Amino acid sequence: MADDRRPSAGIGCLSTIIGAVVLAAVVVLFFFVGLVALVVVAGLVVLGLIVWAVDRVLLALSPARRERRASQTGIFVWQSGQFPPGQVIETTATESTGTGDEPPPDRLGPG
C-alpha cells in the first residue's frame, strides 16, 4: 500500500499522558491556592483573637478605659447580651382558637 493511501495514525497514547499531566497540574494548582487561602483565613482569625484578647486585658487593667467604653454609644460598640441604651423591646404573645374572622385582641392589654 502506498503511503498516500494509508490512513494517518494518531499520536497514540501521548494525548492520554498529556491530559493526565495537565489534570494533575490543575489539581495541584487548586490544592496550593486552597492551602494559601486557608492559611490566610487562619492567620486573620488568629490575629483577630489576639486583638480581642489584648482589648479584654486592657479593659481589665485600665479603669479609665472601662469608663470610656461604657460611655460610648454607637453602632460599633457591642456588649454581650445587652441592648443599646434607651432601646426597649416589648413583645406580646396571644393564643387564638378562632377562625380568623374576629378582630385582633388589644395588644396593650387591659386598661
C-alpha positions, -999 to +999 in steps of 0.1 A: +000+000+000+013+034-009+020+059+018-006+084+005-034+058+007-025+046+042-047+061+069-029+086+091-020+074+126-029+094+156-004+104+183-013+072+202-012+073+240+007+106+240-026+125+243-036+105+273-003+112+290-005+149+282-041+150+295-031+133+327-002+157+333-025+187+327-051+173+350-025+167+377-012+202+373-047+217+377-054+196+408-020+206+423-027+243+415-062+242+431-047+225+461-020+251+466-044+280+460-068+265+486-040+259+510-028+295+507-064+308+512-068+286+542-035+299+557-046+335+551-080+330+567-065+311+597-040+339+601-067+366+601-087+346+627-056+342+649-049+379+645-085+389+654-084+367+685-051+383+696-065+418+692-097+408+711-076+393+739-054+424+742-085+446+743-100+425+771-068+426+791-066+464+786-102+468+797-094+447+828-063+467+837-075+502+830-105+517+849-103+548+826-106+527+795-136+508+810-154+542+818-147+554+782-160+522+767-191+523+789-199+559+780-195+554+742-228+550+723-226+539+688-233+511+664-198+496+667-198+493+704-211+458+713-216+445+747-226+409+751-263+403+759-272+440+762-292+463+740-281+499+732-292+524+759-328+536+755-339+507+733-368+487+748-380+456+731-415+446+741-434+415+728-468+400+735-480+365+727-517+357+722-533+324+718-563+321+695-585+292+686-609+313+664-615+311+627-597+343+620-629+364+614-627+380+649-609+413+653-574+410+668-572+413+706-560+445+722-522+443+722-516+467+751-537+445+774-565+456+798-569+492+810 
